[in-house]
């Protein structure tokens, strides 16, 4: 590998790390039940908060549990979509370098 290829590889690695850090620090919101349940998840999939509308607690507990699961899944889908957007271009890391 020549010097130019090494520099290009290092630059791509730096860009990938920056994109990963940005993703991990971004908070994504998932909702369910028309907004009755809201969850916030960071890009590293750590749950930041769960908010439940008090009126939703009057519903069947199983329904509330399902809404929590749905809201978490919604937030995680947003994380994955953003991950693909930010990091998808790095899937071929090394492509064309060698």
DOFITOR-950668 format. One record per residue: residue number from 1; residue in three letters; x, y, z of N, C-alpha, C in turn. Coordinates in pm, whole numbers, padded with zeros to 5 digits. Layout:
BEGIN
ATOM;seq;type;nu;nv;nw;cau;cav;caw;cu;cv;cw
ATOM;NUM;ALA;X;Y;Z;X;Y;Z;X;Y;Z
...
//
This chain:
BEGIN
ATOM;seq;type;nu;nv;nw;cau;cav;caw;cu;cv;cw
ATOM;1;UNK;00085;-00116;00000;00000;00000;00000;00090;00123;00000
ATOM;2;UNK;00061;00214;-00090;00145;00334;-00098;00096;00442;00000
ATOM;3;UNK;00173;00549;00010;00146;00658;00104;00009;00722;00080
ATOM;4;UNK;-00026;00744;-00044;-00154;00808;-00077;-00273;00720;-00034
ATOM;5;UNK;-00260;00592;-00054;-00366;00500;-00013;-00380;00497;00139
ATOM;6;UNK;-00267;00502;00209;-00270;00504;00356;-00339;00632;00406
ATOM;7;UNK;-00309;00744;00345;-00371;00870;00385;-00522;00867;00360
ATOM;8;UNK;-00561;00811;00248;-00703;00800;00215;-00774;00709;00315
ATOM;9;UNK;-00711;00599;00350;-00768;00506;00447;-00783;00573;00583
ATOM;10;UNK;-00681;00644;00628;-00688;00713;00758;-00799;00817;00759
ATOM;11;UNK;-00815;00889;00649;-00920;00990;00639;-01057;00925;00647
ATOM;12;UNK;-01076;00814;00579;-01203;00743;00582;-01232;00689;00722
ATOM;13;UNK;-01128;00638;00788;-01145;00587;00924;-01188;00699;01019
ATOM;14;UNK;-01128;00815;01004;-01162;00931;01087;-01306;00973;01062
ATOM;15;UNK;-01346;00977;00935;-01483;01015;00902;-01582;00914;00958
ATOM;16;UNK;-01548;00787;00951;-01636;00684;01003;-01650;00697;01155
ATOM;17;UNK;-01542;00722;01225;-01547;00738;01370;-01630;00860;01408
ATOM;18;UNK;-01615;00969;01333;-01693;01090;01360;-01842;01063;01338
ATOM;19;UNK;-01875;00992;01232;-02014;00959;01203;-02071;00870;01313
ATOM;20;UNK;-01993;00775;01360;-02037;00685;01467;-02061;00764;01595
ATOM;21;UNK;-01972;00856;01629;-01989;00938;01749;-02114;01024;01739
ATOM;22;UNK;-02138;01080;01621;-02257;01163;01599;-02382;01077;01619
ATOM;23;UNK;-02383;00960;01561;-02498;00870;01573;-02523;00836;01720
ATOM;24;UNK;-02420;00799;01791;-02435;00756;01930;-02484;00867;02022
ATOM;25;UNK;-02458;00993;01989;-02500;01103;02074;-02636;01161;02034
ATOM;26;UNK;-02689;01118;01921;-02819;01168;01875;-02931;01094;01948
ATOM;27;UNK;-03035;01169;01986;-03151;01110;02053;-03264;01096;01951
ATOM;28;UNK;-03323;00977;01946;-03432;00945;01855;-03558;00921;01936
ATOM;29;UNK;-03670;00971;01886;-03796;00958;01956;-03887;00859;01884
ATOM;30;UNK;-03941;00767;01960;-04039;00672;01908;-04170;00693;01982
ATOM;31;UNK;-04280;00679;01911;-04411;00698;01972;-04504;00582;01938
ATOM;32;UNK;-04608;00570;02018;-04711;00469;01992;-04841;00518;02056
ATOM;33;UNK;-04949;00460;02011;-05079;00495;02067;-05116;00639;02043
ATOM;34;UNK;-05081;00689;01924;-05114;00828;01892;-05041;00927;01980
ATOM;35;UNK;-04925;00889;02029;-04846;00977;02114;-04867;00952;02263
ATOM;36;UNK;-04950;00853;02296;-04974;00823;02437;-04847;00773;02506
ATOM;37;UNK;-04761;00708;02430;-04634;00662;02482;-04523;00718;02395
ATOM;38;UNK;-04423;00775;02459;-04309;00832;02387;-04182;00781;02454
ATOM;39;UNK;-04089;00732;02374;-03960;00691;02426;-03850;00765;02352
ATOM;40;UNK;-03743;00791;02422;-03626;00853;02362;-03509;00756;02378
ATOM;41;UNK;-03443;00731;02265;-03333;00634;02261;-03215;00701;02192
ATOM;42;UNK;-03096;00687;02250;-02976;00738;02183;-02935;00642;02073
ATOM;43;UNK;-02852;00690;01985;-02806;00610;01871;-02732;00484;01909
ATOM;44;UNK;-02688;00475;02033;-02623;00352;02080;-02726;00257;02142
ATOM;45;UNK;-02855;00287;02120;-02970;00208;02165;-02996;00216;02315
ATOM;46;UNK;-02933;00311;02384;-02961;00328;02526;-03088;00411;02541
ATOM;47;UNK;-03181;00362;02621;-03307;00433;02645;-03278;00551;02736
ATOM;48;UNK;-03321;00669;02692;-03299;00792;02767;-03419;00823;02855
ATOM;49;UNK;-03540;00808;02798;-03660;00836;02876;-03781;00764;02818
ATOM;50;UNK;-03880;00745;02904;-04009;00689;02866;-04115;00781;02925
ATOM;51;UNK;-04207;00828;02842;-04315;00914;02888;-04447;00848;02852
ATOM;52;UNK;-04535;00837;02950;-04666;00776;02929;-04772;00877;02969
ATOM;53;UNK;-04862;00905;02877;-04974;00994;02906;-05058;00930;03017
ATOM;54;UNK;-05087;01003;03123;-05165;00947;03234;-05298;00884;03190
ATOM;55;UNK;-05358;00939;03086;-05483;00882;03036;-05462;00740;02982
ATOM;56;UNK;-05345;00713;02930;-05316;00580;02876;-05314;00476;02988
ATOM;57;UNK;-05285;00520;03110;-05280;00427;03222;-05418;00378;03262
ATOM;58;UNK;-05521;00443;03210;-05657;00398;03236;-05692;00278;03148
ATOM;59;UNK;-05609;00255;03043;-05630;00142;02954;-05583;00014;03020
ATOM;60;UNK;-05609;-00093;02953;-05562;-00225;02994;-05410;-00222;03002
ATOM;61;UNK;-05352;-00275;03109;-05207;-00273;03128;-05134;-00340;03013
ATOM;62;UNK;-05191;-00446;02957;-05127;-00513;02844;-05120;-00421;02723
ATOM;63;UNK;-05220;-00337;02705;-05219;-00242;02593;-05107;-00139;02613
ATOM;64;UNK;-05092;-00093;02735;-04985;00004;02765;-04848;-00062;02742
ATOM;65;UNK;-04834;-00185;02785;-04708;-00256;02764;-04679;-00271;02615
ATOM;66;UNK;-04781;-00303;02537;-04764;-00315;02392;-04724;-00182;02330
ATOM;67;UNK;-04783;-00073;02381;-04748;00060;02328;-04602;00093;02359
ATOM;68;UNK;-04555;00055;02477;-04415;00079;02512;-04323;00003;02417
ATOM;69;UNK;-04354;-00123;02394;-04274;-00203;02301;-04277;-00141;02161
ATOM;70;UNK;-04395;-00100;02116;-04407;-00040;01983;-04327;00090;01973
ATOM;71;UNK;-04332;00172;02077;-04258;00297;02077;-04107;00271;02075
ATOM;72;UNK;-04061;00172;02150;-03919;00137;02148;-03877;00086;02010
ATOM;73;UNK;-03960;00002;01950;-03930;-00048;01816;-03927;00066;01715
ATOM;74;UNK;-04019;00161;01729;-04022;00277;01640;-03893;00358;01652
ATOM;75;UNK;-03849;00383;01775;-03725;00459;01796;-03605;00383;01740
ATOM;76;UNK;-03600;00252;01763;-03487;00173;01715;-03483;00166;01562
ATOM;77;UNK;-03598;00166;01497;-03600;00171;01351;-03542;00302;01301
ATOM;78;UNK;-03569;00410;01372;-03513;00540;01335;-03361;00541;01355
ATOM;79;UNK;-03315;00477;01461;-03171;00466;01484;-03106;00390;01368
ATOM;80;UNK;-03166;00279;01329;-03109;00198;01221;-03110;00273;01088
ATOM;81;UNK;-03217;00346;01061;-03223;00423;00937;-03114;00530;00933
ATOM;82;UNK;-03095;00597;01045;-02991;00700;01050;-02852;00637;01042
ATOM;83;UNK;-02837;00521;01104;-02710;00449;01098;-02675;00415;00954
ATOM;84;UNK;-02773;00366;00879;-02749;00334;00738;-02713;00459;00659
ATOM;85;UNK;-02782;00569;00691;-02756;00695;00621;-02615;00745;00649
ATOM;86;UNK;-02575;00742;00776;-02445;00795;00814;-02330;00700;00784
ATOM;87;UNK;-02352;00570;00806;-02243;00475;00798;-02250;00383;00678
ATOM;88;UNK;-02361;00385;00606;-02378;00295;00493;-02272;00311;00386
ATOM;89;UNK;-02225;00432;00368;-02121;00457;00268;-01986;00398;00302
ATOM;90;UNK;-01972;00355;00427;-01844;00298;00469;-01844;00146;00458
ATOM;91;UNK;-01956;00090;00409;-01967;-00055;00396;-01857;-00114;00310
ATOM;92;UNK;-01813;-00039;00213;-01707;-00088;00124;-01572;-00030;00161
ATOM;93;UNK;-01552;-00006;00292;-01423;00049;00336;-01310;-00032;00281
ATOM;94;UNK;-01226;00034;00213;-01113;-00033;00150;-01136;-00056;00002
ATOM;95;UNK;-01263;-00046;-00041;-01293;-00065;-00182;-01222;00037;-00267
ATOM;96;UNK;-01148;-00007;-00364;-01075;00084;-00450;-00942;00129;-00391
ATOM;97;UNK;-00915;00091;-00268;-00788;00130;-00208;-00677;00032;-00243
ATOM;98;UNK;-00712;-00093;-00266;-00610;-00195;-00288;-00612;-00242;-00432
//
